[in-house]
Amino acid sequence: MVVAGALTLWMGWVWLDPVASLLIAAVILVGTGRLFKQSLHLLFDGVPDSIDPQAVHDCLAHQPGVSQVNDLHIWAMSTQRIALTAHLVMPEGPADDAFLEEVTKQLHRQFAITQVTLQSAKSASFPMAMADRNQQRQVTGPEGEVR
């Protein structure tokens, strides 16, 4: 801008200042386009581009004792923190602290996931039954009347 201002004064090129301003504005827009896209993705809780959801699912599914992975959700909490929640079906019994700690460490090492919340149950129908009951409570009142 200083050079454009100097040339305008020295050579009388009054058109140079607005052209330089438009060029600088274009550079700013192009440079912030990627940041804007990332911000929208973060705002809408999208899976971060650096994470392959199928790979995370496979990692969880191949853990000892896990027969099924349901309700897997991965989202960015910030530019540096990624969260995960999932329901693990473990027919032999629920996960103990050592299992949860190892899986959390593995998810952090492999995928940089920093916040992990896992629910385990012997049956896949457990969370679905709870969801059905919660849905029913939202639709009907305490006396069974429809709201």
C-alpha positions as a Markdown table, in Angstrom:
| # | Residue | x | y | z |
|---|---|---|---|---|
| 1 | Met | 0.0 | 0.0 | 0.0 |
| 2 | Val | 2.9 | 2.4 | 0.7 |
| 3 | Val | 4.4 | 1.7 | -2.7 |
| 4 | Ala | 1.0 | 2.2 | -4.4 |
| 5 | Gly | 0.5 | 5.5 | -2.5 |
| 6 | Ala | 4.0 | 6.7 | -3.4 |
| 7 | Leu | 3.4 | 5.9 | -7.1 |
| 8 | Thr | 0.0 | 7.6 | -7.0 |
| 9 | Leu | 1.7 | 10.8 | -5.7 |
| 10 | Trp | 4.8 | 10.6 | -7.9 |
| 11 | Met | 3.3 | 9.4 | -11.2 |
| 12 | Gly | -0.3 | 10.5 | -10.7 |
| 13 | Trp | -1.7 | 7.0 | -11.1 |
| 14 | Val | -4.8 | 7.4 | -9.1 |
| 15 | Trp | -6.2 | 4.1 | -10.2 |
| 16 | Leu | -3.3 | 2.2 | -8.6 |
| 17 | Asp | -4.5 | 2.7 | -5.0 |
| 18 | Pro | -7.9 | 1.0 | -5.4 |
| 19 | Val | -6.4 | -1.8 | -7.5 |
| 20 | Ala | -3.8 | -2.5 | -4.8 |
| 21 | Ser | -6.6 | -2.5 | -2.2 |
| 22 | Leu | -8.6 | -5.0 | -4.2 |
| 23 | Leu | -5.6 | -7.2 | -4.6 |
| 24 | Ile | -4.9 | -7.2 | -0.9 |
| 25 | Ala | -8.6 | -7.9 | -0.1 |
| 26 | Ala | -8.5 | -10.9 | -2.5 |
| 27 | Val | -5.4 | -12.3 | -0.8 |
| 28 | Ile | -7.1 | -12.0 | 2.6 |
| 29 | Leu | -10.2 | -13.7 | 1.3 |
| 30 | Val | -8.3 | -16.6 | -0.3 |
| 31 | Gly | -6.2 | -17.0 | 2.9 |
| 32 | Thr | -9.1 | -17.0 | 5.2 |
| 33 | Gly | -11.3 | -19.3 | 3.1 |
| 34 | Arg | -9.8 | -22.5 | 4.5 |
| 35 | Leu | -10.0 | -21.1 | 8.1 |
| 36 | Phe | -13.7 | -20.2 | 7.5 |
| 37 | Lys | -14.4 | -23.7 | 6.2 |
| 38 | Gln | -12.7 | -25.3 | 9.3 |
| 39 | Ser | -14.6 | -23.0 | 11.6 |
| 40 | Leu | -17.9 | -24.0 | 10.1 |
| 41 | His | -17.0 | -27.7 | 10.4 |
| 42 | Leu | -16.0 | -27.2 | 14.0 |
| 43 | Leu | -19.2 | -25.2 | 14.7 |
| 44 | Phe | -21.4 | -28.0 | 13.3 |
| 45 | Asp | -19.5 | -30.8 | 15.2 |
| 46 | Gly | -18.2 | -32.5 | 12.1 |
| 47 | Val | -15.7 | -35.3 | 12.3 |
| 48 | Pro | -12.3 | -33.7 | 11.9 |
| 49 | Asp | -10.6 | -34.3 | 8.5 |
| 50 | Ser | -7.7 | -36.0 | 10.2 |
| 51 | Ile | -9.9 | -38.8 | 11.6 |
| 52 | Asp | -11.1 | -41.8 | 9.6 |
| 53 | Pro | -14.3 | -42.9 | 11.4 |
| 54 | Gln | -14.2 | -46.3 | 9.9 |
| 55 | Ala | -10.6 | -46.8 | 11.2 |
| 56 | Val | -11.7 | -45.7 | 14.6 |
| 57 | His | -14.7 | -48.1 | 14.5 |
| 58 | Asp | -12.4 | -51.0 | 13.4 |
| 59 | Cys | -10.0 | -50.1 | 16.2 |
| 60 | Leu | -12.7 | -50.4 | 18.8 |
| 61 | Ala | -14.3 | -53.5 | 17.2 |
| 62 | His | -11.0 | -55.3 | 17.4 |
| 63 | Gln | -10.5 | -54.8 | 21.1 |
| 64 | Pro | -10.6 | -57.9 | 23.2 |
| 65 | Gly | -14.1 | -58.8 | 24.3 |
| 66 | Val | -15.9 | -56.3 | 22.0 |
| 67 | Ser | -18.5 | -57.9 | 19.7 |
| 68 | Gln | -20.1 | -54.8 | 18.4 |
| 69 | Val | -19.6 | -51.0 | 18.3 |
| 70 | Asn | -22.8 | -48.8 | 18.3 |
| 71 | Asp | -23.5 | -45.1 | 18.5 |
| 72 | Leu | -20.0 | -44.0 | 17.5 |
| 73 | His | -19.7 | -40.2 | 17.6 |
| 74 | Ile | -16.5 | -38.3 | 16.9 |
| 75 | Trp | -16.3 | -34.5 | 16.9 |
| 76 | Ala | -13.9 | -31.6 | 17.5 |
| 77 | Met | -14.3 | -29.8 | 20.7 |
| 78 | Ser | -11.7 | -27.2 | 19.6 |
| 79 | Thr | -8.8 | -27.0 | 17.2 |
| 80 | Gln | -6.7 | -29.1 | 19.5 |
| 81 | Arg | -9.2 | -31.4 | 21.3 |
| 82 | Ile | -11.2 | -34.3 | 19.7 |
| 83 | Ala | -13.9 | -36.2 | 21.5 |
| 84 | Leu | -15.4 | -39.6 | 21.0 |
| 85 | Thr | -18.4 | -41.4 | 22.5 |
| 86 | Ala | -19.4 | -45.0 | 21.7 |
| 87 | His | -21.3 | -48.0 | 23.0 |
| 88 | Leu | -19.4 | -51.3 | 23.1 |
| 89 | Val | -21.2 | -54.6 | 23.3 |
| 90 | Met | -19.2 | -56.9 | 25.5 |
| 91 | Pro | -21.0 | -60.2 | 26.0 |
| 92 | Glu | -18.4 | -61.5 | 28.5 |
| 93 | Gly | -19.1 | -58.6 | 30.8 |
| 94 | Pro | -18.6 | -54.8 | 31.1 |
| 95 | Ala | -15.2 | -53.2 | 30.6 |
| 96 | Asp | -12.9 | -52.7 | 33.6 |
| 97 | Asp | -10.7 | -49.7 | 34.3 |
| 98 | Ala | -7.6 | -51.3 | 32.8 |
| 99 | Phe | -9.5 | -52.0 | 29.5 |
| 100 | Leu | -10.9 | -48.4 | 29.4 |
| 101 | Glu | -7.4 | -46.9 | 30.1 |
| 102 | Glu | -5.8 | -49.0 | 27.4 |
| 103 | Val | -8.4 | -48.2 | 24.8 |
| 104 | Thr | -8.2 | -44.5 | 25.7 |
| 105 | Lys | -4.4 | -44.5 | 25.3 |
| 106 | Gln | -4.6 | -46.4 | 22.0 |
| 107 | Leu | -7.2 | -43.9 | 20.6 |
| 108 | His | -5.0 | -41.0 | 21.6 |
| 109 | Arg | -1.9 | -42.6 | 20.1 |
| 110 | Gln | -3.5 | -43.6 | 16.8 |
| 111 | Phe | -6.0 | -40.8 | 16.2 |
| 112 | Ala | -5.1 | -38.0 | 18.6 |
| 113 | Ile | -8.5 | -38.3 | 20.3 |
| 114 | Thr | -8.2 | -36.6 | 23.7 |
| 115 | Gln | -11.7 | -37.1 | 25.2 |
| 116 | Val | -13.1 | -40.6 | 25.3 |
| 117 | Thr | -16.4 | -41.7 | 26.8 |
| 118 | Leu | -17.2 | -45.4 | 26.4 |
| 119 | Gln | -20.3 | -47.2 | 27.6 |
| 120 | Ser | -20.2 | -51.0 | 27.7 |
| 121 | Ala | -23.0 | -53.5 | 28.1 |
| 122 | Lys | -23.5 | -57.3 | 27.7 |
| 123 | Ser | -26.3 | -56.8 | 25.2 |
| 124 | Ala | -26.8 | -54.5 | 22.2 |
| 125 | Ser | -30.5 | -54.0 | 23.1 |
| 126 | Phe | -29.7 | -52.2 | 26.4 |
| 127 | Pro | -29.1 | -48.7 | 25.1 |
| 128 | Met | -31.9 | -49.1 | 22.6 |
| 129 | Ala | -34.4 | -50.1 | 25.3 |
| 130 | Met | -33.3 | -47.1 | 27.3 |
| 131 | Ala | -33.8 | -44.8 | 24.3 |
| 132 | Asp | -37.2 | -46.3 | 23.7 |
| 133 | Arg | -38.2 | -45.6 | 27.3 |
| 134 | Asn | -36.9 | -42.1 | 27.2 |
| 135 | Gln | -38.7 | -41.4 | 23.9 |
| 136 | Gln | -41.9 | -42.8 | 25.5 |
| 137 | Arg | -41.5 | -40.5 | 28.5 |
| 138 | Gln | -41.1 | -37.5 | 26.2 |
| 139 | Val | -44.3 | -38.3 | 24.3 |
| 140 | Thr | -46.5 | -39.3 | 27.3 |
| 141 | Gly | -47.0 | -37.7 | 30.7 |
| 142 | Pro | -46.8 | -39.4 | 34.1 |
| 143 | Glu | -50.4 | -40.6 | 33.8 |
| 144 | Gly | -49.9 | -41.9 | 30.3 |
| 145 | Glu | -51.6 | -38.9 | 28.6 |
| 146 | Val | -50.2 | -37.8 | 25.3 |
| 147 | Arg | -48.6 | -34.3 | 25.5 |
